[in-house]
Amino acid sequence: MKILFFVSSMHAGGAERVAATLANGWAQRGDTVMLVPTYTGRGDCFYTLNEGVQLTWLADRMTKRCPGVLAPFAKWFAIRKLVRDFRPDVIVSFLTNVNVTVLMAARGLNVPVVVCERTNPAFSNSSGAVLKRLRKLTYPSASVVVLQSEDSVDLFHDMVPGLDVLEVMPNPLPPDLPDARYRTRSPGDSTRFRLMGMGRLVAIKRFDVLIRVFGALAPQFPDWDLVIWGEGPLREKLEAQVREAGLASRVSLPGRTSKPWEELSAAHVFTMVSQVEGFPNVLLEAMALGRACVTVDCPSGPREMTLDGECAELVPLGDDTALSDALARLMGDAVLRDVLGRRAAASVRERYGLPDIMLRWDKVFTRAGVRPQRKVNAE
């Protein structure tokens, strides 16, 4: 099977990571894969690609740089020519702006197009009025539209009427994710314990709420610290909140980390308190690494990932008391942390492993009118 895969860039982002994981998996099993970042500034590929993946920068295929309003047309023609030259069995596209351009460029070429939303479309602010209108006009022509979570489906049907085929496809776990490591030490041992959050320091992640709730729990749990990994525009505000609460010795914001899995494995409890998510990879990976997790029931992803709270503490969004109670239960009970961490790792590794996700993608391809010719053997 020949797969032409469009994504906006190959920088160090979540969508790019998923694109690399899928492209590598398809190439490894013998499919012919061309991965095409459409960002006209080109950039670099942050992720390692299988030698069988053909990385083609759309910028290199554009005959000339067109400024301003002409740039979309140059991109449109370059994509259309690439489709004709590569002659794929199926096109896969990530992100709304790329999806719209690809659908317009592929019109009339008789190639199935599978477009994928990479955020919760009902809550995303990345699409302006014009792009939303174009999405509404172009998406009905897609062979399949893919969303990341079940709770996006009804809302998306309302946003884009006329869709014939809508599928849900979660992100796969990275195949190189380390094995789960379990931490069984109890409070009273000669160590400090670590509650961890991770994400961009922006309002939607609600780290101010996490700091406030931890501050109220801190006297009850003197051997616990809070570590929030990430960078963003709210750093100074969050640091000021920590200082004003007298928590400077207990709460740290060390910035970005190049080794997120090592840091997640070092946590005793991981928590996510976001207002909204598309598909929270960090929660999925924390669970897969065997961390006991507390997450708010935000749209979208946590409820599905945790099986309605069976594999993690799932609390209502906006209920700080429930969040505090759930954190206190895990911070005070090493046995519960161990049980919940083991349950989480077993569950998500079974449901979100790359082989299973690739099988689900094959069903999507079949619905798009393409029949995969090989069985999945990804590891």
PEQUI-V9526 format. One record per backbone hydrogen bond with DSSP energy under -1.0 kcal/mol. NH is the residue of the N-H (numbers start at 1). CO is the residue of the C=O. E is the energy in kcal/mol with one decimal. If there is no record, write none. Layout:
nh-><NH & NH>
co-><CO & CO>
e-><E & E>
This chain:
nh-><3 & 4 & 5 & 6 & 7 & 13 & 17 & 18 & 19 & 20 & 21 & 22 & 23 & 24 & 25 & 26 & 27 & 28 & 29 & 30 & 31 & 32 & 34 & 35 & 36 & 38 & 39 & 42 & 43 & 46 & 53 & 54 & 56 & 58 & 60 & 61 & 70 & 71 & 74 & 75 & 76 & 77 & 78 & 79 & 80 & 81 & 82 & 83 & 84 & 85 & 86 & 87 & 89 & 90 & 91 & 92 & 93 & 94 & 95 & 99 & 100 & 101 & 102 & 103 & 104 & 105 & 106 & 109 & 114 & 115 & 116 & 117 & 123 & 124 & 132 & 133 & 134 & 135 & 136 & 137 & 138 & 139 & 141 & 142 & 143 & 144 & 145 & 146 & 147 & 152 & 153 & 156 & 157 & 158 & 159 & 160 & 167 & 169 & 173 & 177 & 181 & 189 & 191 & 193 & 195 & 196 & 197 & 199 & 201 & 202 & 205 & 206 & 210 & 211 & 212 & 213 & 214 & 215 & 216 & 217 & 218 & 221 & 224 & 225 & 226 & 227 & 228 & 229 & 230 & 234 & 235 & 238 & 239 & 240 & 241 & 242 & 243 & 244 & 245 & 246 & 247 & 250 & 251 & 252 & 263 & 264 & 265 & 266 & 267 & 268 & 269 & 270 & 271 & 272 & 275 & 277 & 281 & 284 & 285 & 286 & 287 & 288 & 289 & 290 & 291 & 294 & 295 & 296 & 297 & 298 & 305 & 306 & 307 & 308 & 310 & 311 & 313 & 315 & 319 & 320 & 323 & 324 & 325 & 326 & 327 & 328 & 329 & 330 & 331 & 332 & 337 & 338 & 339 & 340 & 341 & 342 & 343 & 344 & 345 & 346 & 347 & 348 & 349 & 350 & 351 & 352 & 357 & 358 & 359 & 360 & 361 & 362 & 363 & 364 & 365 & 366 & 367 & 368 & 369 & 370>
co-><32 & 90 & 34 & 92 & 36 & 11 & 13 & 14 & 15 & 16 & 17 & 18 & 19 & 20 & 21 & 22 & 23 & 24 & 25 & 27 & 26 & 1 & 3 & 54 & 5 & 7 & 8 & 39 & 41 & 10 & 50 & 33 & 35 & 37 & 57 & 58 & 67 & 68 & 70 & 71 & 72 & 73 & 74 & 75 & 76 & 77 & 78 & 79 & 80 & 81 & 82 & 83 & 2 & 2 & 112 & 4 & 114 & 6 & 116 & 95 & 96 & 97 & 98 & 99 & 100 & 101 & 102 & 106 & 91 & 144 & 93 & 146 & 120 & 120 & 128 & 129 & 130 & 131 & 132 & 133 & 134 & 135 & 138 & 139 & 113 & 113 & 165 & 115 & 167 & 149 & 150 & 152 & 153 & 154 & 155 & 156 & 145 & 147 & 352 & 174 & 289 & 186 & 189 & 223 & 225 & 269 & 227 & 229 & 231 & 200 & 202 & 203 & 206 & 207 & 208 & 209 & 210 & 211 & 212 & 213 & 214 & 217 & 221 & 193 & 250 & 195 & 252 & 197 & 255 & 201 & 232 & 234 & 235 & 236 & 237 & 238 & 239 & 240 & 241 & 243 & 242 & 247 & 247 & 226 & 259 & 260 & 261 & 262 & 264 & 194 & 194 & 292 & 196 & 294 & 204 & 299 & 279 & 280 & 281 & 282 & 283 & 284 & 285 & 287 & 286 & 270 & 313 & 272 & 315 & 296 & 301 & 302 & 304 & 303 & 306 & 306 & 293 & 295 & 316 & 318 & 319 & 320 & 321 & 322 & 323 & 324 & 325 & 326 & 327 & 328 & 333 & 334 & 335 & 336 & 337 & 338 & 339 & 340 & 341 & 342 & 343 & 344 & 345 & 346 & 347 & 348 & 353 & 354 & 355 & 356 & 357 & 358 & 359 & 360 & 361 & 362 & 363 & 364 & 366 & 365>
e-><-3.1 & -2.3 & -3.1 & -3.1 & -2.0 & -2.1 & -2.1 & -2.2 & -2.4 & -2.5 & -2.3 & -2.6 & -2.7 & -2.5 & -2.1 & -2.7 & -2.5 & -2.6 & -1.4 & -1.1 & -2.3 & -2.3 & -2.4 & -2.6 & -3.6 & -2.2 & -2.0 & -2.0 & -1.4 & -3.2 & -2.2 & -2.9 & -2.7 & -2.2 & -1.3 & -1.3 & -1.6 & -1.5 & -1.8 & -2.2 & -2.4 & -2.4 & -2.0 & -2.5 & -2.2 & -2.3 & -2.1 & -2.5 & -2.0 & -2.5 & -2.9 & -2.3 & -2.0 & -1.6 & -2.6 & -2.7 & -2.4 & -1.9 & -1.9 & -3.0 & -2.6 & -1.7 & -2.9 & -2.7 & -2.0 & -2.6 & -2.5 & -2.2 & -3.2 & -2.0 & -2.3 & -2.6 & -1.8 & -1.5 & -2.4 & -2.0 & -2.4 & -2.6 & -2.2 & -1.7 & -2.7 & -2.5 & -2.0 & -2.2 & -2.1 & -1.3 & -2.1 & -3.1 & -3.0 & -1.3 & -1.5 & -2.3 & -2.2 & -1.6 & -1.8 & -2.7 & -2.8 & -3.4 & -3.0 & -1.9 & -1.7 & -2.3 & -2.4 & -3.4 & -3.1 & -2.5 & -2.4 & -2.7 & -1.4 & -2.1 & -1.5 & -1.7 & -1.5 & -2.5 & -2.1 & -2.7 & -2.6 & -2.5 & -1.5 & -1.3 & -2.0 & -1.4 & -1.6 & -2.8 & -2.8 & -2.7 & -2.5 & -2.5 & -2.0 & -2.1 & -1.5 & -2.7 & -2.8 & -2.3 & -1.9 & -2.2 & -2.3 & -2.7 & -1.6 & -1.6 & -2.5 & -2.0 & -2.3 & -2.3 & -2.0 & -2.7 & -2.3 & -1.1 & -1.3 & -2.6 & -1.7 & -2.4 & -2.8 & -2.1 & -3.6 & -2.6 & -1.2 & -2.1 & -2.9 & -2.2 & -2.4 & -2.3 & -1.7 & -1.8 & -2.3 & -2.3 & -3.0 & -1.9 & -2.6 & -1.8 & -2.9 & -2.5 & -1.1 & -2.7 & -1.4 & -2.3 & -2.7 & -2.3 & -1.6 & -1.1 & -2.0 & -2.7 & -2.6 & -2.3 & -2.4 & -2.5 & -2.1 & -1.8 & -3.0 & -1.8 & -2.0 & -2.2 & -2.7 & -2.8 & -2.4 & -2.3 & -2.3 & -2.5 & -2.3 & -2.2 & -2.1 & -2.5 & -2.0 & -1.2 & -2.1 & -2.9 & -2.1 & -2.6 & -1.7 & -1.8 & -2.1 & -2.1 & -1.4 & -1.6 & -2.7 & -2.2 & -2.2 & -1.7 & -1.3 & -3.0>
